Amino acid sequence: MLTHKSAIKRSRQALKRRECNISVKSSIRTGVKTVLEAVEGKDPEAAKAALAKTVPAIAKAAAKGAFHKKTASRKISRLTKQVNSLKA
């Protein structure tokens, strides 16, 4: 059991951050899923529209600390690559 005042506060803060990060990650997974469904359906317009919504969300999550910056960059890169493959 936590006994120090500062440890109790840090525990409270960690719980709040964890809940927020879970919510952000969940919404990003949903966005990624919509992009991938559009790519599988071979619908370039829908894929571009979904990608335009998802990329800023991923970048914002990385800026807030929900993801590591390189993880976000990798996710954005892979999604963009898949959407661009529809053109070719």
Secondary structure, DSSP 8 states (H G I E B T S, - for coil): ---SHHHHHHHHHHHHHHHHHHHHHHHHHHHHHHHHHHHHTT-HHHHHHHHHHHHHHHHHHHHHTSS-HHHHHHHHHHHHHHHHHTT-
